[in-house]
Amino acid sequence: MSAEAKEATPPLAEQPKQAAKEVIAGQPGPTARRWLGPTALVVFILFAIDTYVVVNHLSFAYDLTTTMFIQQFNWGPLVYPMELINISAGYWQVLLGLVAIVAMFIFERRAGWLMLIGSISSLIDNIIKLLVSRNRPTVDLVHILQPASGFSYPSGHAVFFTWMSFMIAVAVAPRIRPAYRPILWTFAAIVVVLTCLARVWAGDHWPSDVLGGVMLAIGWSAFVLWLPERWLPSPNVRWFRGRARPTS
């Protein structure tokens, strides 16, 4: 490593803080990538543990107790966004994802590619659903507001809204003032939390389902950001302009 590279690398104790700053700014640099890879690995390991617990039916007591608490709690006006989240399933969710991806491509090609690669987590979710084949909560155990078909683990809503919120925040962050970035990320986190609550509140998923969905999406999103920028085709419009210039 050159002297300039060593000078540019912050001390080990300060690297996590610097990595977080780079991600929040939507511009992951070398420091962030040193941490994004291990972060993705750790989250995937936690997801594997959650999957093991689910497959071996070790989470039933926790799932049932937490579901009963969420369903009995008075959420007030929060039920309205929770209902909107719950109805965005199936084709509506696919349409919403496609609109978000196309919008990001129009906004900036790099953002569009990040969104497109991030959406692969929803495909992984469906594959794992078939492999685990966990049944959804039944009416004899919990109150079911909106019956849903298919398997339960992991929650597709949790996967979808987590990767979409994360990637939109990463894409938009570089284009707004630094003072507004905490608001952007707070809003993204609220969407994820409301999604998790909504799916359990509706009786369509167990808490371990939404926990697995969030971890799968976060792990995949961290992996996508860990990828070197040169691996993203056509990072932005200026890339084309630069390639089109004749060489002297």
C-alpha positions in Angstrom: 0.0 0.0 0.0 1.4 3.4 -1.0 2.0 6.2 1.5 -0.9 8.2 -0.1 -3.3 5.3 0.4 -2.3 4.8 4.0 -2.8 8.5 4.6 -6.3 8.4 3.0 -7.3 5.4 5.1 -8.8 6.5 8.5 -7.7 4.7 11.7 -9.4 1.4 12.4 -11.4 2.9 15.3 -12.8 5.6 13.0 -13.6 3.4 10.0 -17.1 2.2 11.0 -18.2 5.9 11.4 -16.6 6.9 8.1 -18.2 3.9 6.4 -21.6 4.9 7.8 -21.1 8.4 6.6 -20.3 7.2 3.1 -23.4 5.0 2.9 -25.7 7.7 4.3 -24.3 10.0 1.7 -25.1 7.5 -1.0 -21.5 7.4 -2.1 -19.8 4.3 -0.7 -16.0 4.6 -1.0 -13.1 2.3 -0.2 -13.8 2.6 3.6 -17.5 1.7 3.2 -16.7 -1.3 1.0 -14.3 -2.7 3.6 -17.3 -2.9 5.9 -20.1 -3.6 3.5 -18.8 -7.0 2.5 -18.4 -8.3 6.1 -21.7 -6.7 7.0 -23.5 -8.5 4.3 -21.8 -11.8 5.4 -22.9 -11.3 9.0 -26.5 -10.4 8.1 -26.7 -13.5 5.9 -25.4 -15.6 8.7 -28.1 -14.2 11.0 -30.7 -14.9 8.3 -29.4 -18.5 8.1 -29.9 -18.8 11.9 -33.4 -17.3 11.7 -34.2 -19.8 8.9 -32.8 -22.7 11.0 -35.1 -21.6 13.9 -38.1 -21.4 11.6 -37.5 -24.7 9.9 -37.1 -26.5 13.2 -40.2 -24.8 14.7 -38.3 -23.2 17.5 -39.9 -19.7 17.2 -43.5 -20.5 17.8 -43.8 -19.2 21.4 -42.0 -15.9 20.4 -44.1 -15.6 17.2 -47.4 -16.1 18.9 -46.8 -13.8 21.9 -45.4 -11.0 19.7 -48.3 -11.4 17.1 -50.9 -11.1 19.9 -49.3 -8.0 21.3 -49.1 -6.3 17.8 -52.7 -7.2 17.0 -54.1 -6.0 20.3 -52.2 -2.7 20.3 -54.1 0.4 19.2 -52.0 1.8 16.3 -54.3 4.8 15.7 -53.8 6.5 12.3 -50.9 4.2 11.5 -53.4 1.6 10.4 -54.0 3.6 7.2 -50.4 3.3 5.8 -50.3 -0.2 7.1 -53.4 -1.1 5.1 -51.9 0.5 2.0 -48.8 -1.6 2.5 -50.8 -4.8 2.9 -52.8 -4.3 -0.3 -49.7 -3.7 -2.4 -49.2 -7.4 -3.1 -48.9 -9.6 -6.1 -49.1 -7.7 -9.4 -49.4 -4.4 -7.7 -46.1 -5.0 -5.9 -44.4 -6.0 -9.2 -45.8 -2.9 -10.9 -44.6 -0.7 -8.0 -41.1 -2.2 -8.2 -41.0 -1.7 -12.0 -42.1 1.9 -11.7 -39.4 2.6 -9.1 -36.7 0.9 -11.2 -37.7 2.8 -14.4 -37.9 6.1 -12.4 -34.4 5.6 -11.0 -33.0 4.8 -14.5 -34.5 8.2 -15.6 -33.2 9.9 -12.5 -29.7 8.4 -12.9 -28.4 5.3 -14.6 -26.3 4.3 -11.6 -29.4 4.5 -9.4 -31.4 2.4 -11.9 -28.8 -0.3 -11.9 -28.6 -0.4 -8.1 -32.4 -0.7 -7.9 -32.5 -3.4 -10.6 -29.8 -5.5 -8.9 -31.4 -4.9 -5.5 -34.7 -6.3 -6.8 -33.0 -9.7 -7.2 -33.6 -10.2 -3.5 -37.3 -10.5 -4.2 -36.5 -13.4 -6.6 -34.3 -15.0 -3.9 -37.2 -14.6 -1.5 -39.6 -16.6 -3.7 -37.0 -19.4 -4.1 -36.5 -19.6 -0.3 -40.3 -19.6 0.2 -40.6 -22.7 -1.9 -37.7 -24.4 -0.2 -38.9 -23.7 3.4 -42.6 -24.1 2.6 -43.8 -22.6 5.9 -47.5 -22.2 6.3 -49.0 -18.9 7.1 -50.7 -18.2 10.5 -54.1 -19.8 10.9 -57.3 -18.3 12.1 -57.4 -20.6 15.2 -54.2 -18.9 16.4 -54.3 -15.3 15.3 -56.8 -12.8 13.9 -56.5 -12.7 10.2 -57.6 -9.4 8.6 -56.6 -10.0 5.0 -56.1 -13.7 4.1 -53.1 -14.3 1.8 -52.0 -17.2 -0.3 -48.7 -18.9 -0.7 -46.0 -19.7 1.9 -45.0 -17.5 4.7 -41.2 -17.4 5.2 -39.6 -15.0 4.5 -42.1 -12.1 4.1 -42.1 -10.9 0.5 -43.4 -7.5 1.7 -40.5 -7.1 4.1 -38.0 -8.0 1.5 -39.5 -5.8 -1.2 -40.0 -2.6 0.9 -36.6 -3.0 2.6 -34.5 -3.2 -0.5 -36.6 -0.6 -2.3 -36.4 1.9 0.6 -32.7 1.3 1.1 -31.8 1.6 -2.6 -34.0 4.7 -3.1 -32.3 6.4 -0.2 -28.8 5.5 -1.5 -29.8 6.8 -4.9 -31.4 10.1 -3.8 -28.9 10.9 -0.9 -26.1 12.3 -3.2 -28.6 14.7 -4.9 -29.9 16.4 -1.7 -28.4 18.6 0.9 -26.5 16.8 3.7 -28.8 18.3 6.3 -31.8 16.5 4.7 -30.2 13.0 4.5 -31.1 12.0 8.0 -34.7 12.8 7.2 -34.5 10.6 4.0 -33.0 7.6 5.9 -35.5 8.1 8.8 -38.4 7.9 6.3 -36.9 4.8 4.7 -36.6 3.2 8.2 -40.2 4.1 9.0 -41.4 2.4 5.8 -39.5 -0.8 6.7 -40.9 -0.8 10.3 -44.4 -0.1 9.2 -44.2 -2.9 6.7 -43.1 -5.4 9.3 -45.8 -4.3 11.7 -48.4 -4.3 8.9 -47.8 -7.9 7.9 -48.0 -9.2 11.4 -50.9 -7.0 12.3 -52.9 -8.4 9.3 -52.2 -11.9 10.4 -50.4 -12.8 7.2 -47.0 -13.4 8.7 -45.2 -14.4 11.9 -42.6 -11.9 13.3 -39.9 -14.4 12.4 -41.1 -14.1 8.8 -40.7 -10.3 8.6 -37.4 -10.5 10.5 -36.0 -12.9 8.0 -37.3 -10.7 5.1 -35.6 -7.6 6.5 -32.3 -9.4 7.0 -32.4 -11.0 3.6 -33.0 -7.6 1.9 -30.4 -5.7 4.1 -27.8 -8.4 3.5 -28.4 -8.3 -0.3 -28.4 -4.5 -0.4 -25.1 -4.3 1.5 -23.7 -6.9 -1.0 -24.9 -4.7 -4.0 -23.3 -1.6 -2.5 -20.1 -3.6 -1.9 -19.8 -4.3 -5.6 -17.2 -2.1 -7.2 -18.6 0.8 -9.2 -16.9 -0.5 -12.4 -19.1 -3.6 -12.3 -22.2 -1.4 -12.7 -22.9 -1.0 -16.4 -23.4 2.6 -17.6 -23.1 4.3 -14.1 -24.5 7.6 -15.4 -25.3 9.6 -18.5 -21.9 11.3 -18.5 -20.3 7.8 -19.0 -21.8 7.8 -22.5 -20.6 11.3 -23.2 -17.1 10.5 -22.1 -17.1 7.3 -24.3 -18.4 9.2 -27.3 -15.6 11.8 -27.4 -13.1 11.1 -30.1 -9.5 10.6 -29.0 -6.8 12.8 -30.4 
